[in-house]
């Protein structure tokens, strides 16, 4: 299990990426990215590409669902699961 500091780094990396790509300010890692209009289907593909490159992972598209990609906190949890495999 990664240390809490590592999870904060992942959260920060995802937040920076999404804010840069979308121009939206994300105030909380719990913000619903879809409901707030921060993430679209196109942005999702860019995010997946970022995750694969930044964290050196291969993301199985079948493992992506709205529950694990609706906020930065859940995205971080999912990345942690992939890293731990």
N, C-alpha and C positions, 0 to 999 in steps of 0.2 A: 504494500500500500504506500503510495507516494506521500511524502510529508505535506503538511498543510501549506507550507511555503510554496511548494511546487504547484499545488492546485491554484494558489493565488496568481502565480506566474502564468499559468494556462488561461485563467480568467482574464487577466490583463491583456494577454496577447490576442485573445478572441475579441475582447472589447475594442482594443485599438484598431484591429482589422476592420470590424464592422463599422466603427465610427468613421474611419478613413474612407471606406468604400461607399457608405451611404450618406455621409454628411449629417447623420442624426447623432444627438447626444444621448448616450445610454447612462441613466442615472443609477440604476441598480442592476445587479447580476440576475435579479428576479423579474425584471421587466419582460413582459410578453412581447417578443420581437415581431411576431406576425400581427397581433392586434394593434400594436403601435405603428405598424407600417414600416418598420425598420428593415425587415427582411422579406424578400420576394423569392419566387422560385429561381430566378436567375442568380440572385445574391446567394441563395442556398448552394448552387453549384460552385460559385466562386469560393464560398466558405469551405466546402468540402475539399476543393483543390488546395486551399490554404492549409487546411488541417493535414492533408496528406503530405504536403511539402514541408511544413513547419515542424510537424511531429514525426515525420518519417513513418507514416502509417498507410495502409491500404484500406480504404473505407468501402465496405460492402453496402451498396445502395439499399439492399434489403434490410439493413440494420438501422436505417434512418426512418424515424417516425415523428409525428408532431410532438409527442410527449418528451422525447429526448433532445429535441432541437428547438423548443419554444422559448428558451431563455438561456443566457450565458451560463448560469449555474448548472442547468441540465446538460448543456453541450460539454461543459468541463467534466461532468460526471461520466458522460459517454466516452470522451477522449481518454479518461482515466481507465475505463474498462478496456478500451482497445489497447492502451499501452501495457496493461497488466496481462494481456493474453500471451 
